């Protein structure tokens, strides 16, 4: 009997894993731009939210967001492409499509180089709209006004994302009082790895288990070569190696929708081609967010400390907002085990079932919404939204997407204590 039950559990687990994997691929098929991964611009869901159990009302929100869409994060990409394309143009080594791309790139060059790493107009608009959706989704939290603390990394694009979000909340209700901070003293709660953080601590870093079985996954590196051949007649006398040139072209392509230049590269690359290689890029992303997960413990501690203060009545905040980077949001998703991101599968082909890198795209965010029932402060429920969609957390519940905060707090505190 025991063996039969064990077999049944194994089969059901396999079916669930298969379904999750297909769900990820179905989402990719519906929107191939998801394959841009961390370059994916924020999209707004139409999925309705589950009503709270009878008698429960939201009273507090704890939030972490990545900055909105921006120009490419460093100037090297634009500089290398400018030098490469100019040389190829002068030597007549560009294809017809390559020449058209060159002309569009050079026309936008000044804008691109001036905008390096900075928030784009789209990035500002994303956080405006996310704030309004939050306000409209949880009016009980905001309708009477109240105090909000917003903290940001020291980087300009994060500060502006915070300002956009906060301005919109106040537009929704002028009774909301928001204190915005971008300071070294608050870095532990938003970017604990910043070298300017006076409280910076060292934590162990883990390697994702799939890396041990890297040889079991078939990697296809052909897209870089295909793109290079579409742009250049020959690269023999051009600066840079083929791998770097191809990577630069692909990185530029996936970054363009964030700054309103989608058509710059014509048909040199297609979304379907990027999507065809998504699973292997997602593997790299998972290793990248998995390894530093414990370095995000200070953020999780900040979430727990501030929620405790609100629940106990020593804080009057109706929301605590944090604005940082994908380098924190992604690992925090793993640390918290959101939608199974902490599963750490050995099989490379299973990684897509627990983590999809588009969930760490531009303006991506985690919202923890707290609900109080009629029984008082000890009867607190919490649900998690990942990019506006109700998410699963790593403890059991009989009323998903709602979890008992006491259970979650105990689980997360144990995880913190074990990995400090």
C-alpha positions as CSV (number, residue, x, y, z in Angstrom):
1,X,0.0,0.0,0.0
2,X,2.8,2.4,1.0
3,X,4.6,1.6,-2.3
4,X,1.4,2.3,-4.3
5,X,1.0,5.7,-2.5
6,X,4.6,6.6,-3.2
7,X,4.2,5.7,-6.9
8,X,1.1,7.8,-7.1
9,X,2.8,10.8,-5.5
10,X,5.7,10.4,-8.0
11,X,3.4,10.2,-11.0
12,X,1.4,13.2,-9.8
13,X,4.6,15.2,-9.2
14,X,5.8,14.4,-12.7
15,X,2.4,15.4,-14.2
16,X,2.5,18.7,-12.3
17,X,6.0,19.4,-13.5
18,X,5.1,18.6,-17.1
19,X,2.1,20.9,-16.8
20,X,4.2,23.7,-15.4
21,X,6.8,23.3,-18.2
22,X,4.1,23.4,-20.8
23,X,2.5,26.4,-19.1
24,X,5.8,28.3,-19.5
25,X,6.2,27.3,-23.1
26,X,2.6,28.2,-23.8
27,X,3.2,31.6,-22.3
28,X,6.2,32.0,-24.5
29,X,4.3,31.0,-27.6
30,X,1.5,33.5,-26.8
31,X,4.1,36.3,-26.4
32,X,7.6,35.4,-27.9
33,X,9.0,38.7,-26.5
34,X,9.0,36.9,-23.1
35,X,12.2,35.3,-24.4
36,X,13.9,38.7,-23.9
37,X,14.1,37.6,-20.3
38,X,15.3,40.4,-18.0
39,X,14.9,42.8,-21.0
40,X,11.2,42.0,-21.2
41,X,9.1,45.2,-20.8
42,X,6.4,44.9,-18.1
43,X,3.0,43.7,-19.3
44,X,-0.2,44.1,-17.3
45,X,-2.2,41.0,-16.6
46,X,-6.0,40.7,-17.1
47,X,-6.2,37.8,-14.6
48,X,-8.8,38.6,-11.9
49,X,-7.7,38.5,-8.3
50,X,-9.3,36.0,-5.9
51,X,-11.7,37.5,-3.3
52,X,-10.5,37.4,0.2
53,X,-12.1,35.0,2.6
54,X,-15.2,36.3,4.3
55,X,-14.5,39.0,6.9
56,X,-10.9,39.7,5.8
57,X,-9.8,43.1,4.4
58,X,-6.4,44.3,3.2
59,X,-4.7,46.8,5.5
60,X,-1.0,46.8,4.5
61,X,1.2,46.1,1.4
62,X,4.9,45.3,1.4
63,X,6.5,45.6,-2.0
64,X,9.8,45.2,-3.9
65,X,10.2,46.4,-7.6
66,X,12.8,46.5,-10.2
67,X,13.3,49.9,-11.9
68,X,11.3,50.3,-15.1
69,X,12.5,50.1,-18.7
70,X,15.9,51.8,-19.4
71,X,18.5,52.2,-22.0
72,X,21.2,49.6,-22.1
73,X,23.0,49.3,-18.8
74,X,26.5,50.2,-20.0
75,X,28.1,52.2,-22.8
76,X,30.2,49.4,-24.2
77,X,27.5,47.9,-26.3
78,X,26.7,51.2,-28.1
79,X,30.4,52.1,-28.5
80,X,31.4,48.7,-29.9
81,X,28.5,48.6,-32.4
82,X,29.2,52.2,-33.5
83,X,32.8,51.4,-34.2
84,X,32.0,48.1,-35.9
85,X,29.2,49.4,-38.1
86,X,31.1,52.5,-39.1
87,X,34.1,50.4,-40.1
88,X,32.0,48.0,-42.1
89,X,30.1,50.8,-43.8
90,X,33.4,52.5,-44.9
91,X,34.7,49.2,-46.2
92,X,31.4,48.3,-47.9
93,X,31.1,45.1,-45.9
94,X,27.4,45.6,-45.0
95,X,24.5,43.7,-46.6
96,X,21.6,45.8,-47.8
97,X,19.7,45.1,-44.6
98,X,22.9,45.8,-42.6
99,X,23.2,49.2,-44.3
100,X,19.6,50.1,-43.5
101,X,20.3,49.1,-39.8
102,X,23.5,51.2,-39.8
103,X,21.7,54.3,-41.0
104,X,19.0,53.9,-38.3
105,X,21.5,53.2,-35.6
106,X,23.6,56.2,-36.4
107,X,20.6,58.4,-36.5
108,X,19.8,57.3,-32.9
109,X,23.4,57.1,-31.7
110,X,23.5,60.4,-29.8
111,X,20.3,59.5,-28.0
112,X,21.5,56.0,-27.1
113,X,24.9,57.1,-25.8
114,X,23.4,60.0,-23.8
115,X,20.8,57.7,-22.3
116,X,23.0,54.8,-21.2
117,X,21.5,53.1,-18.1
118,X,18.9,55.8,-17.6
119,X,15.1,55.3,-17.2
120,X,13.2,55.7,-20.4
121,X,9.8,57.3,-20.8
122,X,8.3,53.8,-20.9
123,X,10.0,53.0,-17.6
124,X,8.4,56.0,-16.0
125,X,4.9,55.1,-17.4
126,X,5.2,51.5,-16.2
127,X,5.5,52.4,-12.5
128,X,2.8,55.0,-12.8
129,X,0.4,52.4,-14.1
130,X,1.5,49.7,-11.6
131,X,0.8,52.2,-8.7
132,X,-2.6,53.0,-10.0
133,X,-3.4,49.3,-10.4
134,X,-2.3,48.6,-6.9
135,X,-4.4,51.5,-5.6
136,X,-7.5,50.3,-7.5
137,X,-7.0,46.6,-6.5
138,X,-6.7,47.3,-2.8
139,X,-8.8,50.4,-2.1
140,X,-9.3,49.5,1.6
141,X,-5.5,50.0,2.1
142,X,-5.4,53.5,0.6
143,X,-8.9,55.1,0.7
144,X,-8.4,56.8,4.1
145,X,-4.9,58.0,3.3
146,X,-2.0,57.3,5.6
147,X,1.8,57.0,5.8
148,X,4.0,55.2,3.2
149,X,7.8,54.7,3.3
150,X,9.5,54.3,-0.1
151,X,13.2,53.4,-0.3
152,X,15.4,53.2,-3.4
153,X,18.8,52.2,-4.5
154,X,21.2,55.1,-5.1
155,X,20.9,54.7,-8.8
156,X,19.0,57.3,-10.8
157,X,16.7,55.0,-12.7
158,X,15.5,53.5,-9.4
159,X,15.0,56.9,-7.8
160,X,12.9,58.0,-10.8
161,X,11.0,54.8,-10.7
162,X,10.2,55.4,-7.1
163,X,9.2,59.0,-7.8
164,X,6.9,57.9,-10.6
165,X,5.2,55.3,-8.5
166,X,4.8,57.6,-5.5
167,X,3.5,60.6,-7.5
168,X,0.8,58.4,-9.0
169,X,-0.3,57.1,-5.6
170,X,-0.7,60.7,-4.3
171,X,-2.6,61.5,-7.5
172,X,-5.0,58.7,-6.6
173,X,-5.4,60.0,-3.1
174,X,-3.8,63.3,-1.9
175,X,-4.3,62.1,1.7
176,X,-1.5,59.6,1.3
177,X,1.7,60.9,2.8
178,X,4.9,59.4,1.3
179,X,8.4,59.7,2.6
180,X,10.9,58.9,-0.2
181,X,14.5,57.9,0.7
182,X,17.5,57.0,-1.4
183,X,20.3,56.8,1.2
184,X,23.1,54.6,2.3
185,X,21.3,54.0,5.7
186,X,18.4,52.2,3.9
187,X,20.4,50.1,1.4
188,X,20.2,47.0,3.6
189,X,16.5,46.9,2.8
190,X,16.7,47.4,-0.9
191,X,20.2,46.6,-2.3
192,X,22.1,45.0,0.6
193,X,25.0,44.0,-1.8
194,X,25.9,47.7,-2.6
195,X,29.4,48.4,-1.5
196,X,28.2,51.7,0.0
197,X,25.9,49.8,2.4
198,X,27.3,50.4,5.9
199,X,25.6,47.2,7.1
200,X,26.8,45.0,4.3
201,X,27.4,41.4,5.4
202,X,28.8,38.3,3.7
203,X,26.6,35.3,2.9
204,X,27.4,32.0,1.3
205,X,26.7,31.5,-2.4
206,X,25.4,28.3,-3.9
207,X,25.7,26.9,-7.4
208,X,22.5,25.7,-9.0
209,X,22.4,21.9,-9.2
210,X,21.6,21.8,-12.9
211,X,25.1,23.0,-13.6
212,X,26.5,19.6,-12.6
213,X,24.5,18.1,-15.5
214,X,25.2,20.8,-18.0
215,X,26.4,18.2,-20.5
216,X,22.8,16.7,-20.5
217,X,21.4,19.9,-22.1
218,X,21.9,20.6,-25.9
219,X,23.0,24.2,-26.4
220,X,22.5,25.8,-29.8
221,X,24.8,28.8,-30.4
222,X,23.9,29.2,-34.1
223,X,21.8,32.3,-33.9
224,X,24.8,34.6,-33.3
225,X,26.4,33.4,-36.5
226,X,23.1,33.7,-38.5
227,X,22.6,37.3,-37.3
228,X,26.2,38.3,-38.2
229,X,25.9,36.9,-41.7
230,X,22.7,38.9,-42.2
231,X,24.4,42.1,-41.3
232,X,27.9,41.7,-42.8
233,X,29.2,40.5,-46.2
234,X,32.4,39.6,-44.4
235,X,33.9,40.2,-40.9
236,X,37.5,39.3,-41.7
237,X,38.8,42.8,-41.3
238,X,36.4,44.1,-38.7
239,X,37.1,44.7,-35.0
240,X,35.9,42.1,-32.5
241,X,35.3,38.3,-32.6
242,X,32.2,36.7,-34.1
243,X,30.8,35.6,-30.8
244,X,31.0,39.1,-29.2
245,X,29.6,40.7,-32.4
246,X,26.7,38.3,-32.5
247,X,26.0,38.8,-28.8
248,X,26.0,42.6,-29.1
249,X,23.5,42.5,-31.9
250,X,21.2,40.2,-30.0
251,X,21.5,42.3,-26.8
252,X,20.7,45.5,-28.8
253,X,17.7,43.8,-30.4
254,X,16.1,42.7,-27.1
255,X,16.7,46.1,-25.5
256,X,15.1,48.2,-28.2
257,X,11.4,47.9,-27.1
258,X,12.3,49.5,-23.8
259,X,13.3,52.7,-25.5
260,X,10.8,52.9,-28.4
261,X,13.2,51.8,-31.2
262,X,11.7,48.4,-32.0
263,X,12.1,48.7,-35.8
264,X,15.7,49.7,-35.8
265,X,17.1,46.3,-36.8
266,X,14.4,45.4,-39.4
267,X,14.3,41.6,-40.0
268,X,17.9,40.9,-39.0
269,X,16.5,39.0,-36.0
270,X,13.0,37.8,-35.2
271,X,11.2,37.2,-31.9
272,X,10.6,33.6,-32.9
273,X,14.4,33.0,-33.2
274,X,15.0,34.5,-29.8
275,X,12.2,32.4,-28.4
276,X,13.7,29.2,-29.9
277,X,16.7,29.7,-27.7
278,X,14.9,30.9,-24.6
279,X,15.3,27.7,-22.6
280,X,19.0,27.8,-22.7
281,X,19.1,31.6,-21.8
282,X,16.8,30.8,-19.0
283,X,19.2,28.3,-17.6
284,X,21.9,30.9,-17.4
285,X,19.5,33.3,-15.7
286,X,18.5,30.7,-13.1
287,X,22.2,30.2,-12.1
288,X,22.6,33.9,-12.0
289,X,19.7,34.5,-9.6
290,X,20.1,31.3,-7.6
291,X,23.7,31.8,-6.5
292,X,23.3,35.1,-4.5
293,X,19.9,34.3,-3.0
294,X,21.1,34.4,0.6
295,X,22.6,37.8,0.0
296,X,18.9,39.0,-0.1
297,X,18.3,37.9,3.5
298,X,18.5,41.6,4.7
299,X,15.6,42.4,2.4
300,X,13.5,39.6,3.7
301,X,14.4,40.6,7.2
302,X,13.3,44.2,6.4
303,X,10.0,42.8,5.1
304,X,9.3,40.8,8.2
305,X,10.4,43.6,10.6
306,X,8.2,46.2,9.0
307,X,5.2,43.9,8.7
308,X,5.6,43.0,12.4
309,X,5.6,46.6,13.4
310,X,2.5,47.4,11.4
311,X,0.7,44.3,12.8
312,X,1.7,45.1,16.4
313,X,0.7,48.8,16.0
314,X,4.2,50.3,16.5
315,X,4.2,51.5,12.8
316,X,1.4,53.4,11.1
317,X,2.5,52.6,7.6
318,X,-0.1,51.4,5.1
319,X,2.6,50.4,2.6
320,X,6.4,49.9,2.5
321,X,7.8,50.3,-1.0
322,X,11.3,49.3,-2.3
323,X,12.8,50.1,-5.7
324,X,15.9,48.3,-6.8
325,X,17.4,46.0,-9.4
326,X,17.0,42.6,-11.1
327,X,20.1,41.6,-9.2
328,X,18.0,41.7,-6.1
329,X,14.5,40.9,-7.3
330,X,15.6,37.7,-9.0
331,X,17.5,36.2,-6.0
332,X,14.8,37.4,-3.7
333,X,12.2,35.4,-5.7
334,X,14.4,32.3,-5.2
335,X,15.0,33.0,-1.5
336,X,11.2,33.3,-0.9
337,X,10.5,30.3,-3.1
338,X,7.9,32.2,-5.2
339,X,6.2,29.8,-7.6
340,X,8.8,27.1,-6.8
341,X,11.8,29.2,-7.7
342,X,13.8,27.6,-4.9
343,X,13.3,24.0,-6.1
344,X,16.9,23.8,-7.6
345,X,16.3,20.9,-10.0
346,X,19.2,18.7,-11.1
347,X,17.7,18.2,-14.6
348,X,18.4,21.2,-16.8
349,X,15.2,20.7,-18.6
350,X,13.2,21.1,-15.4
351,X,14.5,24.6,-14.7
352,X,11.9,26.2,-16.8
353,X,9.2,24.7,-14.6
354,X,10.3,26.6,-11.5
355,X,11.7,29.9,-12.9
356,X,11.2,32.0,-16.0
357,X,13.5,34.9,-16.5
358,X,10.9,37.2,-17.9
359,X,9.5,37.3,-14.4
360,X,12.5,39.4,-13.5
361,X,12.0,41.8,-16.5
362,X,11.7,45.6,-16.4
363,X,9.5,47.0,-13.6
364,X,8.8,43.4,-12.3
365,X,7.6,43.5,-8.8
366,X,6.6,41.5,-5.7
367,X,3.6,42.7,-3.7
368,X,2.8,41.1,-0.4
369,X,-0.7,42.0,0.6
370,X,-1.7,41.6,4.3
371,X,-5.3,41.0,5.4
372,X,-6.9,41.3,8.9
373,X,-9.9,39.3,9.9
374,X,-12.5,39.8,12.6
375,X,-10.5,38.0,15.2
376,X,-7.9,40.8,15.4
377,X,-4.1,41.1,15.1
378,X,-3.4,37.3,15.5
379,X,-5.6,36.4,12.5
380,X,-3.5,37.7,9.6
381,X,-3.5,36.4,6.1
382,X,-1.1,37.3,3.4
383,X,-1.0,36.7,-0.4
384,X,1.8,37.3,-2.8
385,X,1.5,38.9,-6.3
386,X,4.3,38.4,-8.7
387,X,3.9,40.9,-11.5
388,X,0.2,41.3,-10.6
389,X,-0.5,37.5,-10.7
390,X,-1.3,35.5,-7.5
391,X,1.7,33.4,-6.7
392,X,2.4,30.2,-4.7
393,X,4.6,30.2,-1.7
394,X,6.5,27.2,-0.2
395,X,4.1,26.3,2.6
396,X,0.8,24.5,2.5
397,X,-2.6,26.4,2.6
398,X,-6.2,25.3,2.2
399,X,-7.2,28.7,0.9
400,X,-4.8,29.6,-1.9
401,X,-3.7,32.3,-2.7
402,X,-4.1,33.2,1.0
403,X,-1.6,32.0,3.6
404,X,-1.4,32.4,7.3
405,X,1.2,35.1,8.0
406,X,2.3,33.3,11.2
407,X,3.1,30.2,9.2
408,X,4.9,32.1,6.5
409,X,6.8,34.2,9.1
410,X,8.0,31.1,10.9
411,X,9.0,29.4,7.6
412,X,11.0,32.5,6.4
413,X,12.6,33.2,9.8
414,X,13.8,29.6,9.9
415,X,15.2,29.9,6.4
416,X,17.0,33.2,7.4
417,X,18.4,31.7,10.6
418,X,19.7,28.6,8.7
419,X,21.5,30.6,6.1
420,X,22.9,33.6,7.9
